[in-house]
Amino acid sequence: MRKINLFTLMLSLLLFPIISSAQSSFENELKKVSNGKKQKLFIEKIAQQAKEKDTASILAEMDPSTLKAAGEANIVHELETKVFPFFAPYIKLNNYDQITNATLPDGRSGLWHYTYITSAEEKMLPFRIAVIDTGDGPKILDIVVNECVKGRHPICK
């Protein structure tokens, strides 16, 4: 019969919650990265729709709760005055994409993507977009263009 060292047993019992928590945190990070990669294709689609000034397609990609809370007219105004002009010179998304959690007041969560577009003039233009995965696929929570967030966008001018 194998003897169990009491010290080893006590130490493992003390460390189990810490190790378990670290494992859970690691799994959450992996899930965030995996979701982020899936959402990047969605963001590329949104960028192209914005370049084409396709209001109807972008509204269809909005989270219904966000659309209802902000009001369709307000969102259309933001698209026409800020988002469409920003994406007009869009060529591609830059490879840089920092991802953080986005939590809504109603408890739902998604991801903030801090990234850039590359323009026709080869300029990197910063923007961020919050995306939530719903039963109907990814949906837009928010888009903020032409604002650099220090600590999230490494190149700010």
BALOBA-1460 file (C-alpha; in Angstrom, 3 decimals):
// residues 157
<rec num="1" residu="m" x="0.000" y="0.000" z="0.000"/>
<rec num="2" residu="r" x="1.307" y="3.462" z="-0.926"/>
<rec num="3" residu="k" x="1.757" y="6.036" z="1.832"/>
<rec num="4" residu="i" x="0.429" y="9.543" z="1.315"/>
<rec num="5" residu="n" x="2.459" y="12.358" z="2.743"/>
<rec num="6" residu="l" x="0.126" y="14.515" z="4.846"/>
<rec num="7" residu="f" x="1.988" y="17.695" z="3.847"/>
<rec num="8" residu="t" x="1.619" y="16.870" z="0.128"/>
<rec num="9" residu="l" x="-2.067" y="16.132" z="0.607"/>
<rec num="10" residu="m" x="-2.689" y="19.413" z="2.472"/>
<rec num="11" residu="l" x="-0.712" y="21.402" z="-0.095"/>
<rec num="12" residu="s" x="-2.638" y="19.885" z="-2.994"/>
<rec num="13" residu="l" x="-5.956" y="20.624" z="-1.253"/>
<rec num="14" residu="l" x="-4.898" y="24.228" z="-0.710"/>
<rec num="15" residu="l" x="-3.672" y="24.710" z="-4.276"/>
<rec num="16" residu="f" x="-6.568" y="22.957" z="-6.028"/>
<rec num="17" residu="p" x="-8.869" y="26.041" z="-6.058"/>
<rec num="18" residu="i" x="-6.028" y="28.215" z="-7.384"/>
<rec num="19" residu="i" x="-5.113" y="25.727" z="-10.112"/>
<rec num="20" residu="s" x="-8.774" y="25.191" z="-10.942"/>
<rec num="21" residu="s" x="-9.323" y="28.955" z="-11.182"/>
<rec num="22" residu="a" x="-6.256" y="29.377" z="-13.390"/>
<rec num="23" residu="q" x="-7.497" y="26.573" z="-15.651"/>
<rec num="24" residu="s" x="-10.919" y="28.234" z="-15.898"/>
<rec num="25" residu="s" x="-9.315" y="31.602" z="-16.655"/>
<rec num="26" residu="f" x="-7.105" y="30.001" z="-19.314"/>
<rec num="27" residu="e" x="-10.128" y="28.297" z="-20.890"/>
<rec num="28" residu="n" x="-11.984" y="31.631" z="-20.943"/>
<rec num="29" residu="e" x="-9.014" y="33.279" z="-22.681"/>
<rec num="30" residu="l" x="-8.888" y="30.503" z="-25.285"/>
<rec num="31" residu="k" x="-12.623" y="30.902" z="-25.890"/>
<rec num="32" residu="k" x="-12.200" y="34.682" z="-26.244"/>
<rec num="33" residu="v" x="-9.408" y="34.241" z="-28.798"/>
<rec num="34" residu="s" x="-11.391" y="31.625" z="-30.731"/>
<rec num="35" residu="n" x="-14.503" y="33.832" z="-30.793"/>
<rec num="36" residu="g" x="-12.346" y="36.796" z="-31.758"/>
<rec num="37" residu="k" x="-10.986" y="34.982" z="-34.804"/>
<rec num="38" residu="k" x="-14.509" y="34.031" z="-35.904"/>
<rec num="39" residu="q" x="-15.694" y="37.590" z="-35.373"/>
<rec num="40" residu="k" x="-12.854" y="39.028" z="-37.473"/>
<rec num="41" residu="l" x="-14.491" y="37.673" z="-40.646"/>
<rec num="42" residu="f" x="-17.726" y="39.308" z="-39.528"/>
<rec num="43" residu="i" x="-15.899" y="42.614" z="-38.957"/>
<rec num="44" residu="e" x="-14.375" y="42.430" z="-42.443"/>
<rec num="45" residu="k" x="-17.887" y="41.999" z="-43.850"/>
<rec num="46" residu="i" x="-19.147" y="45.004" z="-41.848"/>
<rec num="47" residu="a" x="-16.205" y="47.133" z="-43.046"/>
<rec num="48" residu="q" x="-16.997" y="46.297" z="-46.673"/>
<rec num="49" residu="q" x="-20.704" y="47.065" z="-46.145"/>
<rec num="50" residu="a" x="-19.765" y="50.400" z="-44.566"/>
<rec num="51" residu="k" x="-17.490" y="51.224" z="-47.501"/>
<rec num="52" residu="e" x="-20.430" y="50.491" z="-49.821"/>
<rec num="53" residu="k" x="-22.755" y="52.605" z="-47.603"/>
<rec num="54" residu="d" x="-25.086" y="49.616" z="-47.252"/>
<rec num="55" residu="t" x="-27.305" y="50.877" z="-44.438"/>
<rec num="56" residu="a" x="-29.846" y="48.049" z="-44.672"/>
<rec num="57" residu="s" x="-27.200" y="45.317" z="-44.381"/>
<rec num="58" residu="i" x="-25.522" y="46.955" z="-41.403"/>
<rec num="59" residu="l" x="-28.844" y="47.497" z="-39.625"/>
<rec num="60" residu="a" x="-29.588" y="43.799" z="-40.177"/>
<rec num="61" residu="e" x="-26.286" y="42.995" z="-38.425"/>
<rec num="62" residu="m" x="-27.078" y="45.144" z="-35.363"/>
<rec num="63" residu="d" x="-27.992" y="43.550" z="-32.051"/>
<rec num="64" residu="p" x="-31.805" y="43.969" z="-31.795"/>
<rec num="65" residu="s" x="-31.621" y="45.249" z="-28.197"/>
<rec num="66" residu="t" x="-29.023" y="47.855" z="-29.175"/>
<rec num="67" residu="l" x="-31.062" y="48.892" z="-32.202"/>
<rec num="68" residu="k" x="-34.176" y="49.298" z="-30.066"/>
<rec num="69" residu="a" x="-32.389" y="51.179" z="-27.268"/>
<rec num="70" residu="a" x="-30.539" y="53.625" z="-29.539"/>
<rec num="71" residu="g" x="-33.268" y="54.000" z="-32.133"/>
<rec num="72" residu="e" x="-32.892" y="53.223" z="-35.817"/>
<rec num="73" residu="a" x="-32.891" y="56.901" z="-36.856"/>
<rec num="74" residu="n" x="-29.996" y="57.674" z="-34.484"/>
<rec num="75" residu="i" x="-27.991" y="54.711" z="-35.736"/>
<rec num="76" residu="v" x="-28.597" y="55.656" z="-39.381"/>
<rec num="77" residu="h" x="-27.430" y="59.199" z="-38.584"/>
<rec num="78" residu="e" x="-24.204" y="57.862" z="-36.989"/>
<rec num="79" residu="l" x="-23.625" y="55.580" z="-39.964"/>
<rec num="80" residu="e" x="-24.090" y="58.365" z="-42.498"/>
<rec num="81" residu="t" x="-22.103" y="61.047" z="-40.652"/>
<rec num="82" residu="k" x="-19.266" y="59.042" z="-39.063"/>
<rec num="83" residu="v" x="-19.025" y="55.386" z="-40.041"/>
<rec num="84" residu="f" x="-19.485" y="55.582" z="-43.826"/>
<rec num="85" residu="p" x="-17.006" y="58.465" z="-44.306"/>
<rec num="86" residu="f" x="-14.453" y="56.637" z="-42.134"/>
<rec num="87" residu="f" x="-14.701" y="53.408" z="-44.152"/>
<rec num="88" residu="a" x="-14.787" y="55.138" z="-47.579"/>
<rec num="89" residu="p" x="-11.022" y="54.600" z="-48.194"/>
<rec num="90" residu="y" x="-11.133" y="51.052" z="-46.735"/>
<rec num="91" residu="i" x="-8.904" y="48.499" z="-48.463"/>
<rec num="92" residu="k" x="-8.510" y="45.866" z="-45.730"/>
<rec num="93" residu="l" x="-8.443" y="45.275" z="-41.996"/>
<rec num="94" residu="n" x="-5.026" y="45.611" z="-40.462"/>
<rec num="95" residu="n" x="-3.654" y="42.436" z="-38.866"/>
<rec num="96" residu="y" x="-3.573" y="44.073" z="-35.429"/>
<rec num="97" residu="d" x="-6.607" y="43.174" z="-33.302"/>
<rec num="98" residu="q" x="-6.641" y="43.530" z="-29.533"/>
<rec num="99" residu="i" x="-9.653" y="41.869" z="-27.945"/>
<rec num="100" residu="t" x="-11.231" y="42.632" z="-24.574"/>
<rec num="101" residu="n" x="-14.489" y="41.630" z="-22.949"/>
<rec num="102" residu="a" x="-17.580" y="43.772" z="-23.447"/>
<rec num="103" residu="t" x="-20.319" y="43.357" z="-20.850"/>
<rec num="104" residu="l" x="-23.751" y="44.884" z="-21.285"/>
<rec num="105" residu="p" x="-25.909" y="46.222" z="-18.455"/>
<rec num="106" residu="d" x="-28.331" y="43.326" z="-19.059"/>
<rec num="107" residu="g" x="-25.542" y="40.817" z="-18.331"/>
<rec num="108" residu="r" x="-24.883" y="39.684" z="-21.886"/>
<rec num="109" residu="s" x="-21.279" y="39.705" z="-22.972"/>
<rec num="110" residu="g" x="-19.377" y="40.097" z="-26.190"/>
<rec num="111" residu="l" x="-15.975" y="41.294" z="-27.328"/>
<rec num="112" residu="w" x="-14.445" y="44.676" z="-28.095"/>
<rec num="113" residu="h" x="-12.053" y="44.588" z="-31.051"/>
<rec num="114" residu="y" x="-9.494" y="47.408" z="-31.138"/>
<rec num="115" residu="t" x="-8.090" y="47.424" z="-34.652"/>
<rec num="116" residu="y" x="-7.341" y="49.494" z="-37.728"/>
<rec num="117" residu="i" x="-8.333" y="49.674" z="-41.349"/>
<rec num="118" residu="t" x="-5.709" y="50.165" z="-44.000"/>
<rec num="119" residu="s" x="-6.794" y="52.932" z="-46.355"/>
<rec num="120" residu="a" x="-6.165" y="53.362" z="-50.072"/>
<rec num="121" residu="e" x="-3.361" y="55.775" z="-49.065"/>
<rec num="122" residu="e" x="-1.874" y="52.973" z="-46.902"/>
<rec num="123" residu="k" x="-2.729" y="54.821" z="-43.689"/>
<rec num="124" residu="m" x="-3.713" y="52.915" z="-40.563"/>
<rec num="125" residu="l" x="-6.979" y="54.343" z="-39.224"/>
<rec num="126" residu="p" x="-8.104" y="53.225" z="-35.737"/>
<rec num="127" residu="f" x="-11.548" y="52.007" z="-34.802"/>
<rec num="128" residu="r" x="-13.184" y="49.698" z="-32.321"/>
<rec num="129" residu="i" x="-16.222" y="47.512" z="-32.630"/>
<rec num="130" residu="a" x="-18.120" y="45.544" z="-29.997"/>
<rec num="131" residu="v" x="-19.607" y="42.281" z="-31.220"/>
<rec num="132" residu="i" x="-21.881" y="39.828" z="-29.434"/>
<rec num="133" residu="d" x="-22.504" y="36.251" z="-30.498"/>
<rec num="134" residu="t" x="-26.214" y="35.503" z="-30.503"/>
<rec num="135" residu="g" x="-28.219" y="32.480" z="-31.561"/>
<rec num="136" residu="d" x="-28.418" y="34.191" z="-34.959"/>
<rec num="137" residu="g" x="-24.656" y="34.646" z="-35.261"/>
<rec num="138" residu="p" x="-22.529" y="37.688" z="-34.436"/>
<rec num="139" residu="k" x="-24.224" y="41.069" z="-34.075"/>
<rec num="140" residu="i" x="-22.877" y="44.611" z="-33.699"/>
<rec num="141" residu="l" x="-23.209" y="46.272" z="-30.305"/>
<rec num="142" residu="d" x="-21.262" y="49.437" z="-31.094"/>
<rec num="143" residu="i" x="-18.799" y="50.936" z="-33.575"/>
<rec num="144" residu="v" x="-16.506" y="53.848" z="-32.687"/>
<rec num="145" residu="v" x="-14.386" y="55.196" z="-35.533"/>
<rec num="146" residu="n" x="-11.355" y="57.447" z="-35.779"/>
<rec num="147" residu="e" x="-10.627" y="57.350" z="-32.039"/>
<rec num="148" residu="c" x="-7.398" y="55.922" z="-30.775"/>
<rec num="149" residu="v" x="-7.556" y="54.247" z="-27.354"/>
<rec num="150" residu="k" x="-4.179" y="54.412" z="-25.622"/>
<rec num="151" residu="g" x="-3.195" y="51.001" z="-24.319"/>
<rec num="152" residu="r" x="-5.443" y="49.289" z="-26.866"/>
<rec num="153" residu="h" x="-4.285" y="50.831" z="-30.152"/>
<rec num="154" residu="p" x="-0.465" y="50.771" z="-30.130"/>
<rec num="155" residu="i" x="-0.174" y="53.439" z="-32.827"/>
<rec num="156" residu="c" x="-1.948" y="56.660" z="-31.862"/>
<rec num="157" residu="k" x="-1.451" y="59.969" z="-33.606"/>
